[in-house]
Amino acid sequence: MHHKLAILLFLLFSIIWTNPFYGKSIEGLYFSDRQTTENGYLLLGIEIFSEKGKSFYNAQELRYKKTLGWEEVLFVGKITKDGNEWILVPEACQIRAKELWDTKFALLRRFDCDHLTFRLMKNEKGQWVISESLLGTLQNLAFSHEIEHLAGSPVAVQIPGSSGAEEGFWGFHLNGLGGKGPEKTWNPSKRIWEPFSGYKSNQELQFYRWKRTFSN
């Protein structure tokens, strides 16, 4: 009897260990690299979290157009599992915009999006890939940056200047920085947050975390 129970437990733990959807939670914060488009660039970020046993997400897409400035596409919704993939179903969507980087985004429009679905799957590099960007501009977009994250924490990416625009910060749960610098800097090689010691330079993307005081 004890022998059979030991075999069953071994099989169970083997499944958990070898299946990427067990043992390691999908929860976290993910960003793509900055993607060049015909008229500028886009950058996609997604925050995945769980509440009461169910999975949800916030997705944000920053879109720069040389002639119009910046748009921010916001999706919120739920996640369900389908085999080796995750299905993202939007429940509320909106677009905000601004012409100058140092001004606030203003609501442009809300739109129905519950008919849309997105798929998350792993590529050969072990990165999560979304089936398409939020407005369908790019297909199979990889999240190159996976960041340890507590849902609701204010985190931003520092984006180097483009087309005369100053360097700026864009990310999740930021509603003004209060004139203070971040408390942590993400170290991608060590995969840990380290105390902030100054902004990095000469790199494409850098990630910083602020105190909750400045979250929305």
C-alpha positions as CSV (number, residue, x, y, z in Angstrom):
1,M,0.0,0.0,0.0
2,H,2.7,2.4,1.0
3,H,4.7,1.4,-2.1
4,K,1.7,2.2,-4.4
5,L,1.1,5.6,-2.7
6,A,4.8,6.5,-3.1
7,I,4.6,5.7,-6.9
8,L,1.4,7.9,-7.2
9,L,3.1,10.8,-5.4
10,F,6.2,10.4,-7.6
11,L,4.1,10.6,-10.8
12,L,2.2,13.6,-9.5
13,F,5.3,15.6,-8.7
14,S,6.9,14.5,-12.0
15,I,3.9,16.1,-13.8
16,I,4.2,19.2,-11.8
17,W,7.9,19.5,-12.3
18,T,7.9,19.0,-16.0
19,N,4.8,21.0,-16.9
20,P,5.6,24.7,-17.3
21,F,2.1,25.6,-16.1
22,Y,2.7,24.0,-12.7
23,G,5.3,25.0,-10.1
24,K,6.0,28.4,-11.6
25,S,3.2,30.9,-11.6
26,I,2.5,32.9,-14.8
27,E,1.8,35.9,-12.5
28,G,4.2,38.8,-13.1
29,L,5.0,41.8,-15.3
30,Y,6.1,41.4,-18.9
31,F,7.3,43.9,-21.5
32,S,8.2,43.5,-25.2
33,D,11.2,45.3,-26.7
34,R,10.5,48.5,-28.4
35,Q,9.2,47.6,-31.9
36,T,9.8,49.8,-34.9
37,T,6.6,50.6,-36.9
38,E,6.1,52.4,-40.2
39,N,5.4,55.7,-38.5
40,G,7.2,55.3,-35.1
41,Y,7.3,52.5,-32.5
42,L,5.2,50.5,-30.1
43,L,5.9,48.9,-26.8
44,L,3.6,46.3,-25.1
45,G,3.4,45.5,-21.4
46,I,1.1,43.1,-19.5
47,E,0.5,42.6,-15.8
48,I,-0.9,39.2,-14.8
49,F,-2.3,38.5,-11.4
50,S,-4.8,36.2,-9.5
51,E,-7.7,36.9,-7.2
52,K,-9.8,34.2,-5.5
53,G,-8.3,31.5,-7.6
54,K,-9.0,33.3,-11.0
55,S,-6.4,34.9,-13.3
56,F,-6.7,38.5,-14.7
57,Y,-4.6,40.9,-16.6
58,N,-3.9,44.5,-17.4
59,A,-2.4,45.1,-20.8
60,Q,-1.0,48.4,-22.0
61,E,0.4,49.3,-25.4
62,L,2.4,52.6,-26.0
63,R,2.3,53.7,-29.6
64,Y,4.3,56.6,-30.9
65,K,3.5,58.2,-34.3
66,K,5.7,60.9,-35.7
67,T,2.8,62.9,-36.9
68,L,0.4,62.5,-33.9
69,G,2.5,61.9,-30.8
70,W,1.7,59.1,-28.3
71,E,-1.3,56.8,-27.8
72,E,-1.8,54.5,-24.9
73,V,-4.1,51.5,-25.5
74,L,-5.4,49.9,-22.3
75,F,-7.1,46.5,-22.0
76,V,-8.3,44.7,-18.8
77,G,-9.8,41.2,-18.7
78,K,-9.6,37.7,-17.6
79,I,-7.3,34.7,-18.5
80,T,-8.3,31.1,-19.0
81,K,-6.1,28.1,-19.8
82,D,-6.4,26.1,-23.0
83,G,-3.9,23.2,-23.2
84,N,-0.4,24.7,-23.3
85,E,-1.7,28.2,-24.0
86,W,-3.4,30.9,-22.1
87,I,-6.4,32.8,-23.5
88,L,-6.8,36.5,-22.8
89,V,-10.3,37.9,-23.1
90,P,-10.7,41.7,-22.8
91,E,-13.6,43.1,-20.8
92,A,-12.9,46.8,-21.0
93,C,-10.7,48.8,-23.5
94,Q,-9.8,52.4,-24.0
95,I,-7.3,54.6,-25.9
96,R,-5.7,57.7,-24.4
97,A,-3.4,60.2,-26.2
98,K,-1.1,63.1,-25.9
99,E,1.0,65.2,-28.3
100,L,3.9,66.1,-25.9
101,W,5.6,63.6,-23.7
102,D,5.6,65.7,-20.5
103,T,1.8,66.1,-20.6
104,K,-0.8,63.7,-19.2
105,F,-2.7,61.2,-21.4
106,A,-6.3,62.3,-22.1
107,L,-9.1,59.8,-22.8
108,L,-9.6,59.5,-26.5
109,R,-12.3,56.9,-26.6
110,R,-13.6,53.7,-25.1
111,F,-14.6,50.8,-27.3
112,D,-16.2,47.3,-27.2
113,C,-13.6,44.6,-27.2
114,D,-15.2,41.6,-25.5
115,H,-15.3,39.9,-28.9
116,L,-11.5,39.8,-29.1
117,T,-9.2,37.1,-27.8
118,F,-5.4,36.9,-27.5
119,R,-3.3,33.8,-26.9
120,L,-0.1,33.5,-24.8
121,M,2.3,30.7,-25.6
122,K,6.0,29.9,-25.1
123,N,8.5,30.2,-28.0
124,E,11.7,28.3,-28.5
125,K,13.6,30.7,-26.2
126,G,11.2,30.1,-23.4
127,Q,9.7,33.6,-23.7
128,W,6.0,34.3,-23.5
129,V,4.6,35.4,-26.9
130,I,1.2,37.1,-27.4
131,S,-0.6,36.3,-30.6
132,E,-0.8,39.9,-31.6
133,S,-0.4,43.4,-30.3
134,L,-3.5,45.0,-28.8
135,L,-4.5,46.8,-32.0
136,G,-3.2,44.0,-34.3
137,T,-0.2,45.9,-35.7
138,L,2.2,43.1,-35.0
139,Q,1.8,39.3,-34.8
140,N,3.4,36.9,-32.4
141,L,5.0,39.6,-30.2
142,A,7.5,38.2,-27.7
143,F,7.8,39.5,-24.1
144,S,11.6,39.8,-23.8
145,H,11.5,41.2,-20.3
146,E,10.0,39.2,-17.5
147,I,10.0,41.1,-14.2
148,E,9.3,40.0,-10.6
149,H,6.2,41.9,-9.6
150,L,3.6,42.4,-7.0
151,A,0.2,43.3,-8.6
152,G,-0.6,46.9,-8.2
153,S,3.0,48.1,-7.6
154,P,4.0,51.1,-9.7
155,V,6.6,50.1,-12.2
156,A,7.8,52.0,-15.3
157,V,10.1,51.5,-18.2
158,Q,12.5,54.4,-19.1
159,I,12.3,55.0,-22.8
160,P,15.2,56.8,-24.5
161,G,14.2,59.9,-26.5
162,S,12.9,59.6,-30.0
163,S,12.4,62.2,-32.7
164,G,13.3,65.0,-30.4
165,A,11.2,63.7,-27.4
166,E,12.7,63.8,-24.0
167,E,13.4,60.6,-22.1
168,G,10.2,59.5,-20.3
169,F,8.7,56.9,-18.0
170,W,5.8,54.8,-18.9
171,G,4.3,51.9,-17.1
172,F,1.8,50.5,-14.7
173,H,0.1,52.2,-11.8
174,L,1.9,55.5,-12.1
175,N,-0.1,58.7,-11.6
176,G,2.7,61.2,-11.2
177,L,6.0,60.6,-9.5
178,G,5.7,63.2,-6.8
179,G,9.1,64.7,-7.7
180,K,10.8,61.7,-6.2
181,G,13.0,59.0,-7.8
182,P,12.2,55.3,-7.8
183,E,13.1,53.1,-4.9
184,K,14.3,50.1,-6.9
185,T,16.1,49.3,-10.2
186,W,15.5,45.9,-12.0
187,N,18.7,43.9,-12.6
188,P,17.8,41.6,-15.5
189,S,21.0,39.5,-15.2
190,K,20.4,38.7,-11.6
191,R,16.6,38.9,-11.9
192,I,16.2,40.9,-8.8
193,W,15.2,44.4,-7.7
194,E,18.1,46.4,-6.3
195,P,18.2,49.7,-4.5
196,F,18.0,52.7,-6.8
197,S,21.4,54.3,-7.3
198,G,20.7,56.5,-10.3
199,Y,19.2,56.2,-13.8
200,K,21.0,54.0,-16.3
201,S,22.1,55.3,-19.7
202,N,23.1,53.9,-23.1
203,Q,20.6,51.1,-22.9
204,E,17.4,50.6,-24.7
205,L,15.0,49.9,-21.8
206,Q,15.4,50.2,-18.1
207,F,12.8,49.3,-15.4
208,Y,12.2,51.0,-12.1
209,R,9.8,50.6,-9.2
210,W,8.3,53.4,-7.1
211,K,6.6,53.3,-3.8
212,R,2.9,52.8,-3.7
213,T,2.4,56.4,-2.7
214,F,2.4,57.3,-6.4
215,S,0.2,54.5,-7.7
216,N,-3.3,55.1,-9.0
